Amino acid sequence: MKVLDDVRILDLTHFYNGPYATLVLGFFGAEVIKIEPPELGERARTIFPIPGVTNESYPFVMLNSNKKGVTLNLKAPRGQELFKQLVKDADVVVENFTVGVMDRLGLGWDVLKQINPRLVYASSTGYGQTGPYSAYPAFDPIVQAMSGLISATGAPDGPPTKAGTPIMDILGGIHFATGIIVALRQRDRTGEGVFMETSLYESAIGPMASLIAAYLGQGETYERAGNSVHGHIFSPYNCYPTQDGHVLLLVLDDQRWQALCTLMDRQELSDDPKFATKAERSKRWEEADSIVSAWTKQHTKQDIMERCSTAGITCGMVKEVAELLSEPHLRARGTLQDIRHPMAGTVPIPAPPWRLNGEQPSIDAPSPALGQHNELVYGQLLGLSEGEMTQLKEDGVI
């Protein structure tokens, strides 16, 4: 299962995008050495901090399992020397700094490939290494705005709305990890190092395919559709209230509409010319929603989902975070795995969703404390003595 156990990664990433990419690779056995600035570490350590604990946060714990942690000041000449020594025996360097940061440190691709000609250098930026926007900084919500995602999210009579989670960071992280694996494959075939780059902005364009299609099909008239679909081409399709929350229900065709009418004990609607066909229901989607809402209000969301699933109707419960964390399906699949962190306690970790021959990658170690593996990496890999490491610490290098 540890298919990447012959790969050593030097991880310079921060926040969500890069750490998720290296988390995925670490789950599959890659030796990920996370390199952080001394004293404070990477910036995610300050987001949603763990109460009473210094330099530890829940995002960091969740996105940095299966990694070794060292500190290193890349702005110090001695720190740059140590990094170059680590590069000699590394397979991949991963960073998600703004364009030009590594070059200004003297640690860019042109320098590192001379040290290790087989190195894969992987970079994720906001907009890419080239192009009119390449120098602009970007975060997840900015990319959501720039890509058009926000323009299509929210109610028709409301403002453009971002997604409630950093979906572009994580989606970009998936592209980042995939690009690294592809680059390693090319390196292994040619024997030569590879510069692989991706960006958050470009990672957001694929999900825009459905909105681009709506624009091409409807022109400038397409509008935000809330929890429905552009043009209401499917109906019923919306979030509906239940006794204990909401469900999202989608009727794809006339056959499923007939099945829903039976569930609602409203068989007369199956033959009603106002609702019998998808085209007619789309014209009267608000009325169709009212009919469905009157039914869903009588039941719990679990009951509605089970009834609809039995009838072949797509339906899902709208879950809160607390419900998600106790989700029996995710627990049974191992997609959410609890770890025991020495400072954070029990924390749920989002495991990668891939399985190879039915086997899922496992959590072998919790996220490292700041500089936890300095002695291991600098002592064993680089052969530094205890005295040398003590001096490096006093000098602020590690």
C-alpha positions in Angstrom: 0.0 0.0 0.0 2.9 2.4 0.6 3.4 2.8 -3.1 5.4 6.1 -2.6 7.7 4.8 0.1 10.8 5.4 -2.1 10.0 9.1 -2.5 11.4 11.8 -0.2 9.6 15.2 -0.3 10.9 18.5 1.1 7.7 20.3 1.9 7.8 24.1 2.2 4.1 24.6 1.9 1.7 26.5 4.1 -2.0 27.0 4.9 -4.4 24.5 3.2 -3.5 24.1 -0.5 0.1 22.7 -0.3 -0.3 20.9 3.0 -3.3 18.9 1.6 -1.3 17.9 -1.5 1.6 16.6 0.7 -0.8 15.0 3.1 -2.2 12.9 0.2 1.3 11.8 -0.8 2.3 11.1 2.8 -0.7 8.8 3.2 0.6 6.7 0.4 4.0 6.3 2.0 6.1 9.3 0.8 8.6 10.5 3.3 7.5 14.1 3.7 9.9 16.4 5.6 7.9 19.5 6.5 10.2 22.5 6.7 9.0 25.5 8.8 10.5 28.8 9.9 11.9 28.6 13.5 10.0 29.9 16.5 6.5 30.3 14.9 6.4 27.7 12.2 4.1 27.9 9.2 1.2 30.3 9.3 -1.5 27.6 9.6 -0.4 27.0 13.1 -2.1 30.3 14.1 -5.5 29.5 12.5 -8.1 28.1 14.9 -5.4 27.5 17.6 -5.7 24.7 20.1 -6.6 26.4 23.5 -3.6 26.6 25.8 -1.1 25.2 23.4 1.6 27.2 21.6 2.2 26.8 17.9 -0.6 24.2 17.4 -3.8 24.5 15.6 -6.6 22.2 14.4 -6.0 22.9 10.7 -2.3 22.1 11.1 -3.1 18.8 12.9 -5.6 17.8 10.3 -3.4 18.5 7.3 0.0 17.3 8.4 -0.2 13.7 9.6 2.4 11.3 8.4 5.0 14.0 8.1 8.4 14.7 9.8 8.8 18.2 11.0 12.0 20.4 11.1 12.7 24.1 11.4 14.9 26.0 9.1 15.5 29.6 8.4 15.7 29.8 4.6 16.7 33.5 4.8 19.9 32.7 6.6 22.9 31.7 4.5 23.6 28.7 6.7 19.9 27.7 6.4 20.2 27.8 2.6 23.3 25.7 2.7 21.5 23.0 4.8 18.5 23.1 2.5 20.7 22.5 -0.5 22.3 19.5 1.3 18.8 18.1 1.9 18.0 18.6 -1.8 20.8 16.3 -2.9 19.0 13.2 -1.7 15.4 14.5 -2.2 13.0 13.4 -4.9 10.6 16.4 -4.7 10.7 20.0 -3.5 7.2 21.3 -3.0 6.3 25.0 -2.4 3.3 27.3 -2.7 5.0 30.7 -2.3 4.2 33.7 -4.4 6.0 33.7 -7.8 9.7 34.7 -7.4 10.1 34.0 -3.6 12.3 30.9 -4.0 14.3 32.6 -6.8 15.0 35.6 -4.5 16.2 33.2 -1.8 18.6 31.6 -4.3 16.7 28.4 -4.0 14.7 28.3 -7.2 14.5 25.6 -9.9 17.5 26.9 -11.9 19.7 26.5 -8.8 18.3 23.3 -7.3 18.4 21.3 -10.6 22.1 21.8 -10.7 22.4 20.3 -7.2 20.1 17.4 -8.1 19.4 16.8 -11.8 16.7 14.2 -11.0 14.7 16.6 -8.8 11.0 17.2 -9.3 10.4 20.9 -8.3 6.7 21.4 -7.7 5.1 24.9 -7.4 1.5 26.0 -6.8 0.8 29.7 -7.0 -2.3 31.8 -7.2 -2.3 32.4 -10.9 0.7 30.5 -12.4 4.3 31.3 -13.1 3.5 33.3 -16.2 0.7 35.5 -17.5 -0.7 39.0 -16.7 -1.8 38.0 -13.2 1.2 35.9 -12.2 2.6 38.4 -9.7 -0.7 38.9 -7.9 -1.2 37.2 -4.5 -4.3 35.1 -4.1 -6.2 33.1 -1.5 -9.1 30.7 -1.9 -12.0 33.2 -1.8 -10.2 35.5 -4.3 -9.9 32.7 -6.7 -13.5 31.8 -6.2 -14.3 35.4 -7.2 -11.9 35.5 -10.2 -13.0 32.2 -11.6 -16.7 33.1 -11.7 -17.7 30.6 -9.0 -19.0 33.3 -6.7 -21.0 35.0 -9.5 -23.1 31.8 -9.8 -23.5 31.1 -6.1 -26.3 32.4 -3.9 -30.0 33.2 -4.3 -31.2 35.0 -7.5 -32.2 38.1 -5.5 -29.1 38.1 -3.3 -25.4 39.0 -3.6 -22.7 36.8 -5.1 -21.7 34.3 -2.4 -18.5 32.4 -1.8 -18.5 28.7 -0.8 -18.5 28.2 3.0 -15.2 26.2 2.9 -11.9 26.7 1.1 -12.8 24.4 -1.7 -10.4 25.9 -4.2 -7.5 25.3 -1.8 -8.4 21.6 -1.5 -9.3 21.1 -5.2 -6.0 22.9 -6.1 -4.2 20.6 -3.6 -5.6 17.5 -5.5 -4.3 18.9 -8.8 -1.0 19.7 -7.1 -0.6 16.2 -5.8 -1.6 14.7 -9.1 0.9 16.9 -10.9 3.7 15.7 -8.6 2.9 12.1 -9.3 2.8 12.7 -13.0 6.1 14.6 -12.8 7.7 11.7 -10.9 6.5 9.3 -13.6 8.1 11.5 -16.2 11.3 11.8 -14.2 11.5 8.0 -13.8 11.0 7.5 -17.6 13.5 10.1 -18.7 15.9 10.2 -15.8 15.8 14.0 -15.8 14.3 16.4 -13.3 11.0 18.2 -13.9 9.7 21.6 -13.1 5.9 21.1 -12.4 3.7 24.1 -11.7 0.0 24.5 -11.2 -2.2 27.3 -9.8 -5.4 27.8 -7.8 -6.9 29.9 -10.5 -6.5 27.3 -13.2 -7.7 24.5 -10.9 -11.0 26.4 -10.5 -11.8 26.4 -14.2 -12.7 22.7 -14.5 -15.6 23.1 -12.0 -16.9 26.0 -14.1 -17.7 23.7 -17.0 -21.4 23.5 -16.0 -21.7 27.3 -15.7 -20.0 27.8 -19.0 -22.4 25.4 -20.5 -25.3 27.3 -18.9 -23.9 30.6 -20.4 -23.6 29.0 -23.9 -27.1 27.6 -23.6 -28.8 30.6 -22.1 -26.6 33.5 -22.9 -26.4 36.6 -20.7 -29.7 35.7 -19.0 -28.5 32.9 -16.8 -28.7 33.8 -13.1 -27.9 32.5 -9.7 -30.2 29.6 -8.9 -29.7 29.2 -5.2 -30.1 25.5 -4.4 -31.7 24.7 -7.7 -30.1 24.6 -11.1 -29.6 27.2 -13.8 -32.7 27.7 -15.8 -34.5 25.2 -13.5 -34.0 22.6 -16.2 -34.8 20.0 -13.5 -37.8 20.3 -11.2 -38.2 19.6 -8.4 -34.6 20.4 -7.5 -34.0 22.3 -4.3 -33.5 22.2 -0.5 -36.7 21.3 1.3 -37.5 21.7 5.0 -38.1 18.6 7.2 -39.0 18.1 10.8 -35.3 18.3 11.8 -33.5 20.2 9.1 -33.4 20.1 5.3 -32.9 17.7 2.4 -31.6 18.4 -1.1 -33.8 16.5 -3.5 -33.4 16.2 -7.3 -35.9 14.7 -9.8 -34.1 14.1 -13.0 -36.9 12.8 -15.3 -40.6 12.1 -15.6 -40.3 8.5 -14.3 -38.8 9.7 -11.1 -41.4 12.4 -10.8 -44.0 9.7 -11.0 -42.2 7.8 -8.3 -42.1 10.9 -6.1 -45.9 11.5 -6.6 -46.4 7.9 -5.3 -44.3 8.6 -2.3 -46.2 11.8 -1.5 -49.5 10.0 -2.1 -50.2 12.6 -4.8 -50.7 10.2 -7.8 -53.0 12.6 -9.5 -50.1 14.9 -10.2 -48.5 12.2 -12.4 -51.0 12.8 -15.1 -51.6 16.5 -14.4 -50.5 18.3 -17.7 -49.1 21.1 -15.6 -46.5 18.7 -14.0 -46.4 15.5 -16.1 -43.4 16.5 -18.1 -40.0 18.0 -17.2 -40.6 21.0 -19.4 -43.9 21.8 -17.8 -42.5 21.4 -14.3 -39.6 23.7 -15.1 -42.1 26.4 -16.0 -43.9 25.9 -12.6 -40.9 25.1 -10.5 -42.0 27.3 -7.6 -45.4 25.5 -7.4 -43.6 22.1 -7.6 -41.3 23.2 -4.8 -44.3 24.1 -2.6 -45.9 20.7 -3.2 -42.7 18.9 -2.3 -42.1 21.1 0.8 -45.5 20.3 2.1 -44.6 16.6 2.1 -41.1 16.8 3.4 -42.2 18.9 6.4 -44.1 15.9 7.7 -40.9 13.7 8.0 -37.4 13.6 9.3 -34.5 14.1 6.8 -33.3 10.6 7.4 -36.8 9.3 6.6 -37.0 11.4 3.4 -33.6 10.2 2.2 -34.4 6.6 2.8 -37.8 6.8 1.1 -36.4 8.6 -1.9 -33.4 6.3 -2.3 -35.7 3.2 -2.2 -37.7 4.8 -5.0 -34.6 5.7 -7.1 -34.9 9.4 -6.4 -31.7 11.3 -5.7 -31.8 12.9 -2.2 -29.4 13.8 0.5 -29.6 15.1 4.0 -28.2 18.6 4.7 -25.8 17.9 7.5 -24.2 20.0 10.1 -20.5 19.6 11.0 -21.4 17.7 14.2 -23.4 15.2 12.2 -20.7 14.8 9.6 -18.1 13.9 12.3 -20.3 11.0 13.5 -21.3 10.0 10.0 -21.4 6.1 10.1 -20.7 5.8 6.3 -17.5 7.9 6.5 -16.4 6.0 9.6 -17.1 2.7 8.0 -15.1 3.6 4.9 -12.3 5.1 7.0 -12.6 8.5 5.2 -12.7 10.1 8.7 -10.1 8.6 11.0 -9.5 9.7 14.6 -5.9 10.2 15.7 -4.6 10.8 19.2 -2.5 13.9 19.1 -0.2 14.5 22.1 -1.4 18.1 22.5 -4.7 18.4 20.6 -6.2 15.2 21.9 -8.5 13.2 19.6 -8.8 14.9 16.2 -10.6 13.6 13.1 -8.4 13.4 10.0 -9.7 13.6 6.4 -8.1 10.6 4.8 -7.6 10.5 1.0 -10.6 8.9 -0.7 -8.5 6.6 -3.0 -8.3 2.9 -2.4 -6.0 0.5 -4.1 -7.4 -3.0 -4.4 -9.8 -2.1 -1.6 -7.1 -1.1 0.8 -7.1 2.4 2.2 -4.0 4.4 3.3 -3.5 4.7 7.0 -2.4 7.3 9.5 1.0 6.3 10.8 1.9 9.4 12.8 0.1 12.6 13.9 1.3 16.0 12.7 4.7 16.9 14.1 5.4 19.5 16.8 7.5 22.4 15.6 11.0 21.1 15.0 10.1 17.7 16.4 12.4 15.8 13.9 15.3 18.3 13.8 17.7 15.8 15.4 16.5 12.9 13.2 16.8 14.8 9.9 19.9 17.0 10.6 21.7 14.4 12.7 21.0 11.2 10.7 20.5 12.6 7.2 23.1 15.3 7.2 25.4 14.0 9.9 25.5 17.1 12.0 26.7 16.7 15.6 24.7 17.6 18.7 27.0 20.6 19.2 26.5 21.8 15.7 22.7 21.6 16.0 22.8 23.5 19.3 24.8 26.2 17.7 22.4 26.4 14.7 19.5 26.7 17.2 21.2 29.5 19.0 21.9 31.3 15.7 18.3 31.1 14.8 19.0 28.8 11.8 16.9 25.9 13.0 
